[in-house]
Amino acid sequence: MINAGHDMSTLLLALGLMLLIEGAGPLLAPRAWREAFSRALALADGQLRFIGLVSVVIGAALVLSFR
């Protein structure tokens, strides 16, 4: 049986952790974060898709390894 309350709290925990990690860059090093973001804007669509694919694969592997 699926425990919906536990699943929701896990999802919210993951979302909170993601926001914490994503927010650390602009909070701690705004200039470096802005420069990295501007370099990302200069990448071609295919390069961004590849980075996204690698991120999804690594993220999925991490999630599956801890389940």
A tleap script that builds the chain and sets N, CA, C and O, in Angstrom:
source leaprc.protein.ff14SB
mol = sequence {
  NMET ILE ASN ALA GLY HIE ASP MET SER THR
  LEU LEU LEU ALA LEU GLY LEU MET LEU LEU
  ILE GLU GLY ALA GLY PRO LEU LEU ALA PRO
  ARG ALA TRP ARG GLU ALA PHE SER ARG ALA
  LEU ALA LEU ALA ASP GLY GLN LEU ARG PHE
  ILE GLY LEU VAL SER VAL VAL ILE GLY ALA
  ALA LEU VAL LEU SER PHE CARG
}
set mol.1.N position { 0.839 -1.178 0.000 }
set mol.1.CA position { 0.000 0.000 0.000 }
set mol.1.C position { 0.888 1.248 0.000 }
set mol.1.O position { 1.911 1.294 0.683 }
set mol.2.N position { 0.490 2.235 -0.760 }
set mol.2.CA position { 1.258 3.475 -0.867 }
set mol.2.C position { 0.857 4.411 0.264 }
set mol.2.O position { -0.328 4.636 0.507 }
set mol.3.N position { 1.848 4.949 0.946 }
set mol.3.CA position { 1.612 5.903 2.016 }
set mol.3.C position { 1.745 7.312 1.436 }
set mol.3.O position { 2.854 7.832 1.311 }
set mol.4.N position { 0.619 7.924 1.086 }
set mol.4.CA position { 0.625 9.218 0.404 }
set mol.4.C position { 1.230 10.319 1.269 }
set mol.4.O position { 1.906 11.206 0.748 }
set mol.5.N position { 1.002 10.276 2.564 }
set mol.5.CA position { 1.570 11.295 3.450 }
set mol.5.C position { 3.076 11.240 3.480 }
set mol.5.O position { 3.742 12.275 3.458 }
set mol.6.N position { 3.623 10.031 3.531 }
set mol.6.CA position { 5.078 9.864 3.537 }
set mol.6.C position { 5.663 10.296 2.207 }
set mol.6.O position { 6.704 10.953 2.171 }
set mol.7.N position { 5.006 9.936 1.110 }
set mol.7.CA position { 5.485 10.319 -0.217 }
set mol.7.C position { 5.481 11.828 -0.381 }
set mol.7.O position { 6.415 12.386 -0.958 }
set mol.8.N position { 4.446 12.500 0.115 }
set mol.8.CA position { 4.357 13.953 -0.005 }
set mol.8.C position { 5.447 14.616 0.834 }
set mol.8.O position { 6.060 15.587 0.388 }
set mol.9.N position { 5.696 14.110 2.034 }
set mol.9.CA position { 6.733 14.724 2.865 }
set mol.9.C position { 8.109 14.507 2.251 }
set mol.9.O position { 8.974 15.376 2.358 }
set mol.10.N position { 8.323 13.370 1.613 }
set mol.10.CA position { 9.592 13.127 0.929 }
set mol.10.C position { 9.745 14.075 -0.249 }
set mol.10.O position { 10.827 14.616 -0.478 }
set mol.11.N position { 8.673 14.278 -0.991 }
set mol.11.CA position { 8.706 15.199 -2.125 }
set mol.11.C position { 8.988 16.623 -1.651 }
set mol.11.O position { 9.795 17.329 -2.254 }
set mol.12.N position { 8.334 17.042 -0.585 }
set mol.12.CA position { 8.568 18.386 -0.066 }
set mol.12.C position { 9.987 18.538 0.496 }
set mol.12.O position { 10.597 19.599 0.363 }
set mol.13.N position { 10.500 17.497 1.110 }
set mol.13.CA position { 11.878 17.516 1.586 }
set mol.13.C position { 12.850 17.667 0.419 }
set mol.13.O position { 13.795 18.452 0.494 }
set mol.14.N position { 12.621 16.919 -0.657 }
set mol.14.CA position { 13.471 17.016 -1.843 }
set mol.14.C position { 13.384 18.402 -2.472 }
set mol.14.O position { 14.402 18.955 -2.890 }
set mol.15.N position { 12.190 18.965 -2.544 }
set mol.15.CA position { 12.007 20.307 -3.089 }
set mol.15.C position { 12.733 21.336 -2.234 }
set mol.15.O position { 13.400 22.228 -2.758 }
set mol.16.N position { 12.602 21.212 -0.914 }
set mol.16.CA position { 13.291 22.131 -0.019 }
set mol.16.C position { 14.797 22.040 -0.151 }
set mol.16.O position { 15.480 23.063 -0.141 }
set mol.17.N position { 15.326 20.833 -0.273 }
set mol.17.CA position { 16.768 20.644 -0.443 }
set mol.17.C position { 17.233 21.245 -1.765 }
set mol.17.O position { 18.289 21.875 -1.825 }
set mol.18.N position { 16.446 21.051 -2.828 }
set mol.18.CA position { 16.794 21.628 -4.116 }
set mol.18.C position { 16.840 23.159 -4.038 }
set mol.18.O position { 17.768 23.783 -4.552 }
set mol.19.N position { 15.834 23.759 -3.391 }
set mol.19.CA position { 15.803 25.212 -3.264 }
set mol.19.C position { 16.970 25.720 -2.416 }
set mol.19.O position { 17.544 26.769 -2.706 }
set mol.20.N position { 17.313 24.981 -1.385 }
set mol.20.CA position { 18.442 25.350 -0.536 }
set mol.20.C position { 19.738 25.356 -1.341 }
set mol.20.O position { 20.517 26.306 -1.261 }
set mol.21.N position { 19.968 24.306 -2.112 }
set mol.21.CA position { 21.192 24.207 -2.906 }
set mol.21.C position { 21.199 25.245 -4.026 }
set mol.21.O position { 22.216 25.899 -4.258 }
set mol.22.N position { 20.071 25.399 -4.722 }
set mol.22.CA position { 19.996 26.360 -5.821 }
set mol.22.C position { 20.144 27.806 -5.329 }
set mol.22.O position { 20.710 28.646 -6.030 }
set mol.23.N position { 19.644 28.087 -4.146 }
set mol.23.CA position { 19.721 29.446 -3.621 }
set mol.23.C position { 21.067 29.808 -3.039 }
set mol.23.O position { 21.364 30.988 -2.856 }
set mol.24.N position { 21.893 28.807 -2.740 }
set mol.24.CA position { 23.194 29.077 -2.133 }
set mol.24.C position { 24.114 29.839 -3.079 }
set mol.24.O position { 24.874 30.700 -2.635 }
set mol.25.N position { 24.061 29.541 -4.366 }
set mol.25.CA position { 24.926 30.224 -5.343 }
set mol.25.C position { 24.717 31.727 -5.378 }
set mol.25.O position { 25.663 32.479 -5.145 }
set mol.26.N position { 23.499 32.190 -5.664 }
set mol.26.CA position { 23.277 33.638 -5.703 }
set mol.26.C position { 23.455 34.311 -4.339 }
set mol.26.O position { 23.817 35.486 -4.275 }
set mol.27.N position { 23.205 33.584 -3.258 }
set mol.27.CA position { 23.363 34.161 -1.927 }
set mol.27.C position { 24.831 34.363 -1.570 }
set mol.27.O position { 25.219 35.425 -1.082 }
set mol.28.N position { 25.639 33.342 -1.817 }
set mol.28.CA position { 27.031 33.372 -1.373 }
set mol.28.C position { 27.992 34.003 -2.381 }
set mol.28.O position { 28.984 34.613 -1.983 }
set mol.29.N position { 27.716 33.868 -3.661 }
set mol.29.CA position { 28.627 34.397 -4.687 }
set mol.29.C position { 27.822 34.924 -5.871 }
set mol.29.O position { 27.832 34.321 -6.944 }
set mol.30.N position { 27.127 36.044 -5.684 }
set mol.30.CA position { 26.241 36.526 -6.754 }
set mol.30.C position { 26.969 36.861 -8.060 }
set mol.30.O position { 26.440 36.609 -9.142 }
set mol.31.N position { 28.163 37.422 -7.966 }
set mol.31.CA position { 28.882 37.791 -9.193 }
set mol.31.C position { 29.283 36.540 -9.981 }
set mol.31.O position { 29.081 36.479 -11.193 }
set mol.32.N position { 29.846 35.550 -9.298 }
set mol.32.CA position { 30.236 34.307 -9.971 }
set mol.32.C position { 29.011 33.585 -10.518 }
set mol.32.O position { 29.065 33.014 -11.607 }
set mol.33.N position { 27.901 33.604 -9.771 }
set mol.33.CA position { 26.677 32.957 -10.227 }
set mol.33.C position { 26.165 33.636 -11.495 }
set mol.33.O position { 25.752 32.962 -12.439 }
set mol.34.N position { 26.193 34.968 -11.516 }
set mol.34.CA position { 25.730 35.723 -12.684 }
set mol.34.C position { 26.610 35.420 -13.903 }
set mol.34.O position { 26.099 35.261 -15.012 }
set mol.35.N position { 27.929 35.341 -13.702 }
set mol.35.CA position { 28.837 35.033 -14.808 }
set mol.35.C position { 28.583 33.618 -15.342 }
set mol.35.O position { 28.563 33.406 -16.554 }
set mol.36.N position { 28.390 32.663 -14.446 }
set mol.36.CA position { 28.105 31.290 -14.869 }
set mol.36.C position { 26.783 31.231 -15.631 }
set mol.36.O position { 26.665 30.522 -16.630 }
set mol.37.N position { 25.799 31.976 -15.155 }
set mol.37.CA position { 24.495 31.994 -15.817 }
set mol.37.C position { 24.608 32.614 -17.203 }
set mol.37.O position { 23.987 32.123 -18.146 }
set mol.38.N position { 25.394 33.691 -17.346 }
set mol.38.CA position { 25.550 34.327 -18.656 }
set mol.38.C position { 26.303 33.410 -19.620 }
set mol.38.O position { 26.028 33.422 -20.820 }
set mol.39.N position { 27.257 32.608 -19.106 }
set mol.39.CA position { 27.935 31.635 -19.975 }
set mol.39.C position { 26.956 30.552 -20.424 }
set mol.39.O position { 27.023 30.083 -21.560 }
set mol.40.N position { 26.053 30.157 -19.536 }
set mol.40.CA position { 25.058 29.154 -19.901 }
set mol.40.C position { 24.124 29.684 -20.987 }
set mol.40.O position { 23.699 28.934 -21.865 }
set mol.41.N position { 23.808 30.975 -20.924 }
set mol.41.CA position { 22.945 31.573 -21.947 }
set mol.41.C position { 23.606 31.564 -23.319 }
set mol.41.O position { 22.917 31.558 -24.339 }
set mol.42.N position { 24.931 31.561 -23.352 }
set mol.42.CA position { 25.653 31.583 -24.620 }
set mol.42.C position { 25.767 30.199 -25.252 }
set mol.42.O position { 26.169 30.093 -26.410 }
set mol.43.N position { 25.426 29.144 -24.529 }
set mol.43.CA position { 25.514 27.788 -25.070 }
set mol.43.C position { 24.419 27.546 -26.103 }
set mol.43.O position { 23.344 28.145 -26.052 }
set mol.44.N position { 24.719 26.664 -27.026 }
set mol.44.CA position { 23.718 26.277 -28.033 }
set mol.44.C position { 22.660 25.389 -27.383 }
set mol.44.O position { 22.885 24.814 -26.318 }
set mol.45.N position { 21.511 25.286 -28.033 }
set mol.45.CA position { 20.421 24.469 -27.500 }
set mol.45.C position { 20.848 23.022 -27.270 }
set mol.45.O position { 20.502 22.421 -26.254 }
set mol.46.N position { 21.594 22.471 -28.209 }
set mol.46.CA position { 22.042 21.088 -28.077 }
set mol.46.C position { 22.945 20.890 -26.865 }
set mol.46.O position { 22.860 19.865 -26.188 }
set mol.47.N position { 23.806 21.861 -26.589 }
set mol.47.CA position { 24.681 21.780 -25.425 }
set mol.47.C position { 23.872 21.834 -24.129 }
set mol.47.O position { 24.147 21.088 -23.189 }
set mol.48.N position { 22.886 22.709 -24.086 }
set mol.48.CA position { 22.034 22.800 -22.898 }
set mol.48.C position { 21.229 21.520 -22.704 }
set mol.48.O position { 21.061 21.056 -21.576 }
set mol.49.N position { 20.735 20.949 -23.793 }
set mol.49.CA position { 19.985 19.695 -23.694 }
set mol.49.C position { 20.875 18.568 -23.159 }
set mol.49.O position { 20.432 17.750 -22.353 }
set mol.50.N position { 22.137 18.534 -23.617 }
set mol.50.CA position { 23.052 17.508 -23.138 }
set mol.50.C position { 23.312 17.676 -21.643 }
set mol.50.O position { 23.321 16.691 -20.906 }
set mol.51.N position { 23.522 18.901 -21.192 }
set mol.51.CA position { 23.721 19.169 -19.766 }
set mol.51.C position { 22.474 18.752 -18.986 }
set mol.51.O position { 22.581 18.152 -17.916 }
set mol.52.N position { 21.298 19.067 -19.519 }
set mol.52.CA position { 20.048 18.656 -18.876 }
set mol.52.C position { 19.912 17.149 -18.813 }
set mol.52.O position { 19.488 16.607 -17.792 }
set mol.53.N position { 20.266 16.464 -19.892 }
set mol.53.CA position { 20.196 15.005 -19.925 }
set mol.53.C position { 21.126 14.387 -18.892 }
set mol.53.O position { 20.736 13.474 -18.165 }
set mol.54.N position { 22.355 14.884 -18.827 }
set mol.54.CA position { 23.316 14.363 -17.854 }
set mol.54.C position { 22.807 14.598 -16.431 }
set mol.54.O position { 22.928 13.720 -15.576 }
set mol.55.N position { 22.241 15.772 -16.177 }
set mol.55.CA position { 21.706 16.083 -14.852 }
set mol.55.C position { 20.558 15.146 -14.484 }
set mol.55.O position { 20.488 14.659 -13.355 }
set mol.56.N position { 19.664 14.895 -15.431 }
set mol.56.CA position { 18.525 14.011 -15.173 }
set mol.56.C position { 19.004 12.585 -14.906 }
set mol.56.O position { 18.505 11.925 -13.995 }
set mol.57.N position { 19.960 12.112 -15.687 }
set mol.57.CA position { 20.460 10.750 -15.509 }
set mol.57.C position { 21.155 10.607 -14.151 }
set mol.57.O position { 20.917 9.634 -13.434 }
set mol.58.N position { 22.007 11.564 -13.798 }
set mol.58.CA position { 22.681 11.507 -12.501 }
set mol.58.C position { 21.667 11.609 -11.368 }
set mol.58.O position { 21.761 10.867 -10.391 }
set mol.59.N position { 20.706 12.510 -11.481 }
set mol.59.CA position { 19.688 12.661 -10.463 }
set mol.59.C position { 18.849 11.394 -10.292 }
set mol.59.O position { 18.562 10.977 -9.170 }
set mol.60.N position { 18.465 10.797 -11.401 }
set mol.60.CA position { 17.678 9.558 -11.343 }
set mol.60.C position { 18.489 8.423 -10.713 }
set mol.60.O position { 17.963 7.633 -9.929 }
set mol.61.N position { 19.764 8.351 -11.062 }
set mol.61.CA position { 20.623 7.314 -10.482 }
set mol.61.C position { 20.758 7.507 -8.971 }
set mol.61.O position { 20.728 6.535 -8.216 }
set mol.62.N position { 20.906 8.744 -8.536 }
set mol.62.CA position { 20.996 9.009 -7.098 }
set mol.62.C position { 19.702 8.640 -6.381 }
set mol.62.O position { 19.728 7.999 -5.330 }
set mol.63.N position { 18.586 9.043 -6.948 }
set mol.63.CA position { 17.292 8.745 -6.335 }
set mol.63.C position { 17.076 7.236 -6.262 }
set mol.63.O position { 16.668 6.721 -5.221 }
set mol.64.N position { 17.342 6.535 -7.340 }
set mol.64.CA position { 17.138 5.088 -7.369 }
set mol.64.C position { 18.102 4.355 -6.454 }
set mol.64.O position { 17.764 3.301 -5.916 }
set mol.65.N position { 19.303 4.900 -6.271 }
set mol.65.CA position { 20.265 4.210 -5.405 }
set mol.65.C position { 19.908 4.339 -3.928 }
set mol.65.O position { 20.351 3.526 -3.118 }
set mol.66.N position { 19.122 5.335 -3.568 }
set mol.66.CA position { 18.738 5.525 -2.176 }
set mol.66.C position { 17.340 5.005 -1.864 }
set mol.66.O position { 16.869 5.167 -0.739 }
set mol.67.N position { 16.675 4.393 -2.816 }
set mol.67.CA position { 15.333 3.852 -2.579 }
set mol.67.C position { 15.416 2.436 -2.139 }
set mol.67.O position { 14.388 1.806 -1.890 }
savepdb mol mol.pdb
quit
